[in-house]
Amino acid sequence: MRLEEVQSLGSAIREEVAKVVVGHAGTVDLMLVALLSGGHMLLEGPPGTAKTLLANAFAHSLGLQFGRIQFTPDLMPGDIIGANLFDFRTSSFTLTRGPIFTELLLADEINRTPPKTQAALLEAMQERRVTVDGESLKLSDRFMVVATQNPIEQQGVYPLPEAQLDRFLFKEKVGYPSAEEERRIIATHGGRHNAMEPGSWGIEARADPATIGAAMNAVAGIRLADEVIDYIAALIRGTREIADLESGASPRAGSMLATAARARAALDGRDFVIPDDVKILAPPLLRHRLILSPAAEINGRRTEDVVSGIIEGIEVPR
């Protein structure tokens, strides 16, 4: 696929999602980067800010099979991946596949279920397969998790384990709309009973499996200069050399940042990565991978402030 076609695909998806979702253009861009990078998204924000609707509309615009799991405190791992159930008619066990066998999985309110159940997603997100009673079952090559969570200060939630957080390419904070956007939301959705069904709003699938696969292959061919590689390495290593952070980013984060930067360049119609690709993607890629030191927390430091300081302190290659 030519880069012009990748760029056109991105524009078409943005147009389709905008038929239903008001605002959130930056979040849609990150979701496109995540899709072409083979990554996953974590959306954090208060209830009612269109996180679920956004994931649903995104899947419909790409022609992806959409599945949803509502995470609750009593959810078990088998409820996600499935289980072998005994069939008395045939006197044998039959595999009942769980909702994880889809292409775009919405893990709704993922932080409302205990870590044991959250861990059921680890293998699927990393290797795109699950294991049921010792049998390995492959998921779609386009498998993508879009998880939502409420801010941690609200009641009845569990913090996501570090291993779970590291599986997400980006963590995007979804806030309240602007005054003009809120007015448009009320005007658009205020009188609709079927507002949560993107299909009823005329969203068309602008891609198919072959198109998505070709776009992902095009991303792999984007050039990454040695100077940009050094810049990415300096950013990642910088998170391990600052007193405000108790734990920095892993080497996996650097590889994921490079892949994401390639995807952003392709969506922009370029066959090479520029430092701005890295600078723009670094905050949502790093914010959930870093742990503040106790002293930094006492002083009221935020992870976003630390990341911004690291980015500003590293010389950008020409």
ABEGO torsion letter per residue (X at the ends): XBAAAAAAAAAAAAAAAAAABBEGAAAAAAAAAAAAAGBBBBBBBBBGAGAAAAAAAAAAAAGBBBBBBBBBAABBAAAAAEBBBBBAAAGBBBBBBBAABBABBBBBGAAABBAAAAAAAAAAAAAGBBBBGGBBBBBBAABBBBBBBBBAABBGBBBBBAAAAAABABBBBBBBBBAAAAAAAAAAAAABAAAABAAAAGBBBABBAAAAAAAAAAAAABBBBAAAAAAAAAAAAAAAABAABABBBBAAAAAAAAAAAAAAAAAAGBABBBAAAAAAAAAAAAAAABBBBAAAAAAGBBAAAAAAAAAAABBBBX
